[in-house]
Amino acid sequence: MVAEVLTPLYIFQAFAVVLFIWDGYAIYAYCILVLSVISISVSLWETMASNRKIRKMARYSCPV
């Protein structure tokens, strides 16, 4: 999960937030921050849901 959050895109967005706040564009920085958090949350949720489905399929058993 940590590797998914540390992708170059999210690192760039964090850097952009810092630069926007430093440059006086706090509203843009907060918009980027909110959208990044939503994007990371959705991505992690989808990954966890896929992992659950894969585990469920891997535990399949049938009587012989």
KEMIVEX-656923 format. One record per atom (N, C-alpha, C): atom name; x, y, z; residue number from 1. Coordinates in Angstrom, 3 decimals. Each point is the difference from the previous one (the first is absolute). Last residue first. Layout:
<nodes>
{atom = CA&X = X&Y = Y&Z = Z&n = NUM} .
...
</nodes>
This chain:
<nodes>
{atom = N&X = -14.655&Y = -33.873&Z = -4.177&n = 64} .
{atom = CA&X = 0.357&Y = -0.897&Z = -1.097&n = 64} .
{atom = C&X = -0.594&Y = -1.360&Z = 0.242&n = 64} .
{atom = N&X = -0.964&Y = 5.540&Z = 1.512&n = 63} .
{atom = CA&X = 0.104&Y = -1.419&Z = 0.362&n = 63} .
{atom = C&X = 0.276&Y = -0.872&Z = -1.231&n = 63} .
{atom = N&X = 1.709&Y = 5.161&Z = 0.514&n = 62} .
{atom = CA&X = -1.190&Y = -0.767&Z = -0.396&n = 62} .
{atom = C&X = 0.189&Y = -1.449&Z = 0.403&n = 62} .
{atom = N&X = 1.980&Y = 5.568&Z = 0.772&n = 61} .
{atom = CA&X = 0.170&Y = -1.457&Z = 0.137&n = 61} .
{atom = C&X = -1.302&Y = -0.687&Z = -0.407&n = 61} .
{atom = N&X = 2.838&Y = 5.189&Z = 0.180&n = 60} .
{atom = CA&X = -1.058&Y = -0.834&Z = -0.561&n = 60} .
{atom = C&X = 0.333&Y = -1.481&Z = 0.201&n = 60} .
{atom = N&X = 2.525&Y = 4.194&Z = 1.123&n = 59} .
{atom = CA&X = -0.457&Y = -0.947&Z = 1.010&n = 59} .
{atom = C&X = -1.090&Y = -0.929&Z = -0.516&n = 59} .
{atom = N&X = 1.859&Y = 3.564&Z = -2.642&n = 58} .
{atom = CA&X = 1.088&Y = -0.936&Z = 0.275&n = 58} .
{atom = C&X = -0.417&Y = -1.042&Z = 1.025&n = 58} .
{atom = N&X = -2.901&Y = 3.601&Z = -1.189&n = 57} .
{atom = CA&X = 0.099&Y = -0.975&Z = -1.091&n = 57} .
{atom = C&X = 1.078&Y = -1.030&Z = 0.271&n = 57} .
{atom = N&X = -0.479&Y = 3.521&Z = 3.077&n = 56} .
{atom = CA&X = -1.223&Y = -0.800&Z = 0.025&n = 56} .
{atom = C&X = 0.035&Y = -1.067&Z = -1.099&n = 56} .
{atom = N&X = 3.485&Y = 3.173&Z = 0.172&n = 55} .
{atom = CA&X = 0.094&Y = -0.947&Z = 1.118&n = 55} .
{atom = C&X = -1.223&Y = -0.911&Z = 0.054&n = 55} .
{atom = N&X = -0.073&Y = 3.434&Z = -3.179&n = 54} .
{atom = CA&X = 1.006&Y = -1.000&Z = -0.367&n = 54} .
{atom = C&X = 0.147&Y = -1.029&Z = 1.113&n = 54} .
{atom = N&X = -2.798&Y = 3.683&Z = 0.809&n = 53} .
{atom = CA&X = -0.590&Y = -0.887&Z = -1.007&n = 53} .
{atom = C&X = 0.967&Y = -1.109&Z = -0.391&n = 53} .
{atom = N&X = 1.563&Y = 3.356&Z = 2.924&n = 52} .
{atom = CA&X = -0.999&Y = -0.832&Z = 0.667&n = 52} .
{atom = C&X = -0.628&Y = -0.994&Z = -0.975&n = 52} .
{atom = N&X = 2.970&Y = 3.200&Z = -1.754&n = 51} .
{atom = CA&X = 0.714&Y = -1.005&Z = 0.794&n = 51} .
{atom = C&X = -0.964&Y = -0.924&Z = 0.732&n = 51} .
{atom = N&X = -1.805&Y = 3.656&Z = -2.331&n = 50} .
{atom = CA&X = 0.530&Y = -1.005&Z = -0.935&n = 50} .
{atom = C&X = 0.743&Y = -1.102&Z = 0.746&n = 50} .
{atom = N&X = -1.518&Y = 3.667&Z = 2.506&n = 49} .
{atom = CA&X = -1.142&Y = -0.791&Z = -0.471&n = 49} .
{atom = C&X = 0.465&Y = -1.090&Z = -0.966&n = 49} .
{atom = N&X = 3.208&Y = 3.093&Z = 1.493&n = 48} .
{atom = CA&X = -0.393&Y = -0.902&Z = 1.082&n = 48} .
{atom = C&X = -1.186&Y = -0.871&Z = -0.404&n = 48} .
{atom = N&X = 1.407&Y = 3.276&Z = -3.037&n = 47} .
{atom = CA&X = 1.040&Y = -1.015&Z = 0.162&n = 47} .
{atom = C&X = -0.374&Y = -0.995&Z = 1.085&n = 47} .
{atom = N&X = -2.799&Y = 3.736&Z = -0.656&n = 46} .
{atom = CA&X = -0.105&Y = -0.936&Z = -1.123&n = 46} .
{atom = C&X = 1.030&Y = -1.117&Z = 0.121&n = 46} .
{atom = N&X = 0.193&Y = 3.459&Z = 3.180&n = 45} .
{atom = CA&X = -1.229&Y = -0.769&Z = 0.175&n = 45} .
{atom = C&X = -0.150&Y = -1.038&Z = -1.111&n = 45} .
{atom = N&X = 3.569&Y = 3.077&Z = -0.282&n = 44} .
{atom = CA&X = 0.228&Y = -0.999&Z = 1.044&n = 44} .
{atom = C&X = -1.232&Y = -0.871&Z = 0.221&n = 44} .
{atom = N&X = -0.429&Y = 3.554&Z = -3.042&n = 43} .
{atom = CA&X = 0.969&Y = -0.972&Z = -0.498&n = 43} .
{atom = C&X = 0.264&Y = -1.097&Z = 1.026&n = 43} .
{atom = N&X = -2.694&Y = 3.637&Z = 1.244&n = 42} .
{atom = CA&X = -0.695&Y = -0.850&Z = -0.971&n = 42} .
{atom = C&X = 0.931&Y = -1.090&Z = -0.521&n = 42} .
{atom = N&X = 1.884&Y = 3.227&Z = 2.873&n = 41} .
{atom = CA&X = -0.987&Y = -0.818&Z = 0.712&n = 41} .
{atom = C&X = -0.715&Y = -0.961&Z = -0.947&n = 41} .
{atom = N&X = 2.980&Y = 3.185&Z = -1.810&n = 40} .
{atom = CA&X = 0.730&Y = -1.043&Z = 0.727&n = 40} .
{atom = C&X = -0.975&Y = -0.926&Z = 0.705&n = 40} .
{atom = N&X = -1.865&Y = 3.730&Z = -2.132&n = 39} .
{atom = CA&X = 0.566&Y = -0.930&Z = -0.979&n = 39} .
{atom = C&X = 0.744&Y = -1.147&Z = 0.679&n = 39} .
{atom = N&X = -1.644&Y = 3.524&Z = 2.680&n = 38} .
{atom = CA&X = -1.113&Y = -0.784&Z = -0.556&n = 38} .
{atom = C&X = 0.528&Y = -1.050&Z = -0.971&n = 38} .
{atom = N&X = 3.114&Y = 3.019&Z = 1.693&n = 37} .
{atom = CA&X = -0.458&Y = -0.895&Z = 1.067&n = 37} .
{atom = C&X = -1.150&Y = -0.873&Z = -0.493&n = 37} .
{atom = N&X = 1.565&Y = 3.327&Z = -2.918&n = 36} .
{atom = CA&X = 1.004&Y = -1.053&Z = 0.173&n = 36} .
{atom = C&X = -0.434&Y = -1.001&Z = 1.064&n = 36} .
{atom = N&X = -2.645&Y = 3.853&Z = -0.703&n = 35} .
{atom = CA&X = -0.123&Y = -0.940&Z = -1.122&n = 35} .
{atom = C&X = 1.004&Y = -1.139&Z = 0.107&n = 35} .
{atom = N&X = 0.248&Y = 3.426&Z = 3.227&n = 34} .
{atom = CA&X = -1.261&Y = -0.739&Z = 0.135&n = 34} .
{atom = C&X = -0.148&Y = -1.022&Z = -1.120&n = 34} .
{atom = N&X = 3.731&Y = 2.885&Z = -0.212&n = 33} .
{atom = CA&X = 0.099&Y = -0.895&Z = 1.145&n = 33} .
{atom = C&X = -1.257&Y = -0.846&Z = 0.152&n = 33} .
{atom = N&X = 0.089&Y = 3.400&Z = -3.249&n = 32} .
{atom = CA&X = 0.873&Y = -1.112&Z = -0.395&n = 32} .
{atom = C&X = 0.080&Y = -1.025&Z = 1.121&n = 32} .
{atom = N&X = -2.311&Y = 3.904&Z = 1.005&n = 31} .
{atom = CA&X = -0.735&Y = -0.769&Z = -1.016&n = 31} .
{atom = C&X = 0.814&Y = -1.211&Z = -0.448&n = 31} .
{atom = N&X = 2.039&Y = 3.063&Z = 2.898&n = 30} .
{atom = CA&X = -0.990&Y = -0.811&Z = 0.700&n = 30} .
{atom = C&X = -0.840&Y = -0.824&Z = -0.971&n = 30} .
{atom = N&X = 3.142&Y = 3.008&Z = -1.801&n = 29} .
{atom = CA&X = 0.692&Y = -1.061&Z = 0.730&n = 29} .
{atom = C&X = -0.997&Y = -0.901&Z = 0.711&n = 29} .
{atom = N&X = -1.575&Y = 3.850&Z = -2.140&n = 28} .
{atom = CA&X = 0.391&Y = -1.017&Z = -0.984&n = 28} .
{atom = C&X = 0.674&Y = -1.180&Z = 0.688&n = 28} .
{atom = N&X = -1.050&Y = 3.659&Z = 2.716&n = 27} .
{atom = CA&X = -1.241&Y = -0.629&Z = -0.478&n = 27} .
{atom = C&X = 0.311&Y = -1.100&Z = -1.022&n = 27} .
{atom = N&X = 3.544&Y = 2.740&Z = 1.719&n = 26} .
{atom = CA&X = -0.470&Y = -1.017&Z = 0.947&n = 26} .
{atom = C&X = -1.253&Y = -0.711&Z = -0.503&n = 26} .
{atom = N&X = 3.942&Y = 3.060&Z = -1.815&n = 25} .
{atom = CA&X = -1.195&Y = -0.533&Z = -0.659&n = 25} .
{atom = C&X = -0.586&Y = -1.132&Z = 0.843&n = 25} .
{atom = N&X = 4.227&Y = 2.479&Z = 0.766&n = 24} .
{atom = CA&X = -1.171&Y = 0.781&Z = 0.332&n = 24} .
{atom = C&X = -1.288&Y = -0.450&Z = -0.666&n = 24} .
{atom = N&X = 4.700&Y = -1.858&Z = 0.111&n = 23} .
{atom = CA&X = -0.137&Y = 1.098&Z = -0.955&n = 23} .
{atom = C&X = -1.266&Y = 0.829&Z = 0.236&n = 23} .
{atom = N&X = 1.016&Y = -3.891&Z = 2.595&n = 22} .
{atom = CA&X = 1.141&Y = 0.902&Z = 0.171&n = 22} .
{atom = C&X = -0.137&Y = 1.243&Z = -0.885&n = 22} .
{atom = N&X = -3.156&Y = -3.481&Z = -0.452&n = 21} .
{atom = CA&X = -0.175&Y = 0.658&Z = 1.305&n = 21} .
{atom = C&X = 1.102&Y = 1.033&Z = 0.205&n = 21} .
{atom = N&X = 0.337&Y = -2.611&Z = -3.845&n = 20} .
{atom = CA&X = -1.145&Y = 0.899&Z = -0.096&n = 20} .
{atom = C&X = -0.240&Y = 0.736&Z = 1.321&n = 20} .
{atom = N&X = 3.387&Y = -3.334&Z = -0.142&n = 19} .
{atom = CA&X = 0.362&Y = 1.184&Z = -0.783&n = 19} .
{atom = C&X = -1.152&Y = 0.992&Z = -0.114&n = 19} .
{atom = N&X = -0.793&Y = -4.140&Z = 2.161&n = 18} .
{atom = CA&X = 0.953&Y = 0.808&Z = 0.777&n = 18} .
{atom = C&X = 0.360&Y = 1.270&Z = -0.756&n = 18} .
{atom = N&X = -2.653&Y = -3.082&Z = -2.269&n = 17} .
{atom = CA&X = -0.749&Y = 0.595&Z = 1.110&n = 17} .
{atom = C&X = 0.905&Y = 0.901&Z = 0.828&n = 17} .
{atom = N&X = 1.993&Y = -2.543&Z = -3.395&n = 16} .
{atom = CA&X = -0.777&Y = 1.112&Z = -0.552&n = 16} .
{atom = C&X = -0.812&Y = 0.699&Z = 1.088&n = 16} .
{atom = N&X = 2.341&Y = -3.916&Z = 1.120&n = 15} .
{atom = CA&X = 0.950&Y = 1.077&Z = -0.257&n = 15} .
{atom = C&X = -0.727&Y = 1.233&Z = -0.537&n = 15} .
{atom = N&X = -2.515&Y = -3.859&Z = 0.505&n = 14} .
{atom = CA&X = 0.371&Y = 0.498&Z = 1.326&n = 14} .
{atom = C&X = 0.965&Y = 1.168&Z = -0.126&n = 14} .
{atom = N&X = -1.158&Y = -2.241&Z = -3.931&n = 13} .
{atom = CA&X = -1.128&Y = 0.780&Z = 0.499&n = 13} .
{atom = C&X = 0.287&Y = 0.555&Z = 1.397&n = 13} .
{atom = N&X = 3.177&Y = -2.902&Z = -1.948&n = 12} .
{atom = CA&X = -0.049&Y = 1.277&Z = -0.720&n = 12} .
{atom = C&X = -1.130&Y = 0.878&Z = 0.518&n = 12} .
{atom = N&X = 0.217&Y = -4.327&Z = 1.653&n = 11} .
{atom = CA&X = 1.142&Y = 0.765&Z = 0.516&n = 11} .
{atom = C&X = 0.045&Y = 1.368&Z = -0.674&n = 11} .
{atom = N&X = -3.154&Y = -3.022&Z = -1.560&n = 10} .
{atom = CA&X = -0.391&Y = 0.516&Z = 1.298&n = 10} .
{atom = C&X = 1.131&Y = 0.775&Z = 0.659&n = 10} .
{atom = N&X = 0.872&Y = -2.079&Z = -4.184&n = 9} .
{atom = CA&X = -1.078&Y = 0.981&Z = -0.143&n = 9} .
{atom = C&X = -0.359&Y = 0.627&Z = 1.333&n = 9} .
{atom = N&X = 3.204&Y = -3.618&Z = -0.238&n = 8} .
{atom = CA&X = 0.507&Y = 1.322&Z = -0.396&n = 8} .
{atom = C&X = -1.085&Y = 1.073&Z = -0.130&n = 8} .
{atom = N&X = -0.827&Y = -3.994&Z = 3.441&n = 7} .
{atom = CA&X = 0.234&Y = 0.061&Z = -1.435&n = 7} .
{atom = C&X = 0.480&Y = 1.406&Z = -0.369&n = 7} .
{atom = N&X = -1.306&Y = -2.104&Z = 4.457&n = 6} .
{atom = CA&X = 1.268&Y = 0.660&Z = -0.327&n = 6} .
{atom = C&X = 0.330&Y = -0.042&Z = -1.492&n = 6} .
{atom = N&X = -3.881&Y = -2.113&Z = 1.929&n = 5} .
{atom = CA&X = -0.095&Y = 1.413&Z = 0.374&n = 5} .
{atom = C&X = 1.257&Y = 0.764&Z = -0.412&n = 5} .
{atom = N&X = -0.246&Y = -4.686&Z = -0.622&n = 4} .
{atom = CA&X = -1.010&Y = 0.628&Z = -0.851&n = 4} .
{atom = C&X = -0.108&Y = 1.499&Z = 0.270&n = 4} .
{atom = N&X = 2.810&Y = -2.748&Z = 2.647&n = 3} .
{atom = CA&X = 0.576&Y = 0.184&Z = -1.333&n = 3} .
{atom = C&X = -0.983&Y = 0.685&Z = -0.941&n = 3} .
{atom = N&X = -1.374&Y = -1.285&Z = 4.330&n = 2} .
{atom = CA&X = 0.867&Y = 1.175&Z = 0.054&n = 2} .
{atom = C&X = 0.592&Y = 0.279&Z = -1.375&n = 2} .
{atom = N&X = -2.615&Y = -3.862&Z = 0.636&n = 1} .
{atom = CA&X = -0.813&Y = 1.188&Z = 0.000&n = 1} .
{atom = C&X = 0.864&Y = 1.262&Z = 0.000&n = 1} .
</nodes>
